[in-house]
Amino acid sequence: MSDPLPYGPVLARLAEPLRRGFLVVNRRVAAPLLRRGGGVLLATPLAGSILLLATRGRVSGERREVPLCYAVVDGAVVVVAGYGHAAQWYRNAVAHPEVEVTLPGAAFAGRAVEVVDDDARVRAMRVVAASMGVAGRSTLGDVAAMPDDEVLALARTLPMLAITPTAVLPGPFDPGGAATRAVLAAWLALPLVPLVGRAVRAWRRRG
């Protein structure tokens, strides 16, 4: 049985409905956006920095994708399982450590290893929590101000994986990537901006 999630009573009751809601939003909105290079639009101090993690289902063997907040710690990309050891993506990555990661500007294949050293857990949890923006602070609390023993207890309940790159993959901004077409469209539309501005001003004068 997994340890109880370290959230307050209200969030604990909402955990399962939120999880189901996130699954729908992730599948229909976040994952396609991240896959096409839209992660640069999501990365803000408020929302945090988000990647797309692809794992292989431990039972089905099929590709599974999940958007996650992340941080770079000691040369590895670190992600935290906000739903604890029961998180499906975490269990998939533990069973099949060879994963794929799409960052806001790049993509790579990597090997996921659980962070188990206590000092490394505390350091990584502080960095990852800071990268999660307002949502992280509202759910995890002020991790930066917590004593080490509280941060360690949090990290033991919410496991973290450190993903070390093993190969560079074609990303959304690499040649032929989906984001390159969006950038081209933006450049082609740029000359239209002053024309649209003049049309709006002329319409206002007539009005």
Phi and psi in degrees as a GROMACS rama.xvg file:
@    title "Ramachandran Plot"
@    xaxis  label "Phi"
@    yaxis  label "Psi"
@TYPE xy
-74.3266  153.72  SER-2
-66.7334  150.748  ASP-3
-59.8512  143.054  PRO-4
-68.8556  142.71  LEU-5
-83.9695  48.6611  PRO-6
-115.169  164.998  TYR-7
-67.7916  172.286  GLY-8
-61.3578  -35.8084  PRO-9
-67.6697  -50.0982  VAL-10
-64.6732  -35.1827  LEU-11
-61.9971  -40.099  ALA-12
-69.6788  -30.7333  ARG-13
-87.9177  -5.16716  LEU-14
-56.3908  -47.1859  ALA-15
-70.9988  -46.7397  GLU-16
-59.0055  -39.1674  PRO-17
-64.2262  -40.382  LEU-18
-60.5525  -44.5661  ARG-19
-65.191  -39.1286  ARG-20
-64.5312  -42.6561  GLY-21
-62.0204  -36.7585  PHE-22
-59.7568  -42.5344  LEU-23
-67.9  -48.7299  VAL-24
-63.0588  -42.6666  VAL-25
-62.5993  -43.4246  ASN-26
-70.2653  -39.9076  ARG-27
-94.89  -23.3835  ARG-28
-122.749  -63.4527  VAL-29
-64.2744  -48.7236  ALA-30
-61.8049  -49.1942  ALA-31
-60.3916  -37.3341  PRO-32
-65.6386  -45.0582  LEU-33
-66.1033  -38.7896  LEU-34
-61.8173  -31.0422  ARG-35
-97.0092  12.0457  ARG-36
93.1115  9.161  GLY-37
-77.1559  0.318326  GLY-38
-60.6219  -27.4178  GLY-39
-66.4057  -23.6865  VAL-40
-82.9335  -20.5949  LEU-41
-93.0948  -20.9939  LEU-42
-79.5657  102.407  ALA-43
-139.891  161.023  THR-44
-59.5524  -24.4085  PRO-45
-80.2736  -47.1778  LEU-46
-87.7201  -18.9207  ALA-47
89.1351  -177.924  GLY-48
-103.431  132.85  SER-49
-126.431  137.085  ILE-50
-120.04  172.273  LEU-51
-115.013  117.512  LEU-52
-101.696  128.167  LEU-53
-110.54  123.583  ALA-54
-120.744  172.008  THR-55
-107.447  126.318  ARG-56
-56.4844  128.659  GLY-57
-67.37  -23.0796  ARG-58
-104.117  -49.7351  VAL-59
-79.84  -29.0704  SER-60
77.0232  2.83611  GLY-61
-87.5937  158.438  GLU-62
-69.433  132.476  ARG-63
-126.254  139.528  ARG-64
-123.385  143.026  GLU-65
-148.634  130.322  VAL-66
-76.6958  137.843  PRO-67
-143.126  147.749  LEU-68
-71.7577  151.566  CYS-69
-149.203  168.7  TYR-70
-146.662  158.116  ALA-71
-99.6922  118.772  VAL-72
-130.229  120.842  VAL-73
53.0852  41.1832  ASP-74
81.8988  3.49352  GLY-75
-122.453  154.634  ALA-76
-87.7829  124.127  VAL-77
-113.487  132.189  VAL-78
-125.997  152.459  VAL-79
-119.943  140.834  VAL-80
-86.855  97.7741  ALA-81
-65.2112  -20.0424  GLY-82
-103.695  20.5326  TYR-83
75.1555  -162.791  GLY-84
-66.0323  -13.8512  HIS-85
-83.5023  -8.82585  ALA-86
-57.9831  129.435  ALA-87
-63.3596  -43.2752  GLN-88
-63.4218  -36.8324  TRP-89
-64.4137  -45.2177  TYR-90
-65.7191  -35.9544  ARG-91
-63.2504  -45.3028  ASN-92
-67.981  -32.993  ALA-93
-67.8174  -40.1184  VAL-94
-72.8945  -37.7772  ALA-95
-131.218  89.0919  HIS-96
-67.9541  -15.624  PRO-97
-78.6208  112.821  GLU-98
-126.391  173.446  VAL-99
-126.499  142.258  GLU-100
-127.9  130.024  VAL-101
-110.668  109.027  THR-102
-85.7001  170.869  LEU-103
-54.816  -28.8221  PRO-104
-128.414  7.75304  GLY-105
-160.762  170.057  ALA-106
-142.059  145.127  ALA-107
-152.371  156.742  PHE-108
-91.3855  147.002  ALA-109
-154.144  174.727  GLY-110
-116.946  126.624  ARG-111
-95.578  131.34  ALA-112
-132.821  135.046  VAL-113
-68.8504  138.558  GLU-114
-79.7913  114.791  VAL-115
-119.286  -21.7242  VAL-116
-67.9159  131.612  ASP-117
-61.4755  -44.5129  ASP-118
-63.4734  -40.9033  ASP-119
-66.4001  -37.0909  ALA-120
-60.9352  -46.9623  ARG-121
-63.0927  -46.6225  VAL-122
-63.305  -45.6848  ARG-123
-66.7383  -41.0941  ALA-124
-62.1923  -38.7448  MET-125
-63.646  -43.1661  ARG-126
-69.2178  -45.4596  VAL-127
-64.8025  -42.4796  VAL-128
-60.2191  -38.8167  ALA-129
-66.3675  -27.8817  ALA-130
-81.1824  -8.75973  SER-131
-88.7767  1.31158  MET-132
66.6133  -153.613  GLY-133
-63.4286  -38.0732  VAL-134
-61.497  -41.4298  ALA-135
-64.0904  -42.4122  GLY-136
-66.9003  -36.0988  ARG-137
-72.9775  -26.3517  SER-138
-96.9449  -41.5306  THR-139
-92.0233  -17.3774  LEU-140
88.8071  -173.272  GLY-141
-83.5867  82.9653  ASP-142
-62.2427  -33.3004  VAL-143
-60.7448  -30.1622  ALA-144
-94.8361  -5.57239  ALA-145
-73.7211  145.131  MET-146
-67.7545  159.652  PRO-147
-58.0546  -36.4413  ASP-148
-67.4868  -33.9623  ASP-149
-71.3148  -39.3178  GLU-150
-64.8637  -39.1287  VAL-151
-64.6737  -41.7041  LEU-152
-62.008  -38.8535  ALA-153
-63.8389  -44.3471  LEU-154
-67.554  -29.294  ALA-155
-73.8557  -28.5448  ARG-156
-83.3029  -36.6937  THR-157
-111.153  90.4749  LEU-158
-64.4726  153.117  PRO-159
-121.313  146.158  MET-160
-116.091  134.975  LEU-161
-102.069  123.011  ALA-162
-108.424  115.768  ILE-163
-98.033  125.984  THR-164
-62.1097  140.382  PRO-165
-120.043  -19.9671  THR-166
-160.949  145.232  ALA-167
-83.4407  133.993  VAL-168
-111.54  156.383  LEU-169
-62.5235  119.841  PRO-170
-100.113  176.758  GLY-171
-63.3801  -24.3576  PRO-172
-99.9558  0.345978  PHE-173
-81.6449  166.406  ASP-174
-50.6772  127.598  PRO-175
85.087  -5.23075  GLY-176
-70.7149  157.321  GLY-177
-60.5636  -36.1163  ALA-178
-68.8134  -27.7176  ALA-179
-63.8323  -33.7511  THR-180
-70.2935  -35.9109  ARG-181
-66.98  -39.2011  ALA-182
-64.5579  -42.2047  VAL-183
-60.256  -44.0532  LEU-184
-61.4463  -38.3337  ALA-185
-65.1607  -42.1009  ALA-186
-65.4706  -40.5889  TRP-187
-67.2166  -30.9468  LEU-188
-80.5834  -16.3751  ALA-189
-57.3061  -44.0751  LEU-190
-63.4542  -19.0085  PRO-191
-77.5897  -16.9144  LEU-192
-59.2968  -51.3775  VAL-193
-63.9934  -32.6284  PRO-194
-64.6005  -42.2663  LEU-195
-64.2353  -40.0671  VAL-196
-61.238  -43.749  GLY-197
-65.4106  -38.2468  ARG-198
-64.1944  -40.1057  ALA-199
-65.1687  -43.6435  VAL-200
-64.2665  -39.5089  ARG-201
-65.253  -38.9723  ALA-202
-65.0274  -37.9657  TRP-203
-66.4285  -39.8553  ARG-204
-63.6428  -41.5094  ARG-205
-67.0382  -31.957  ARG-206
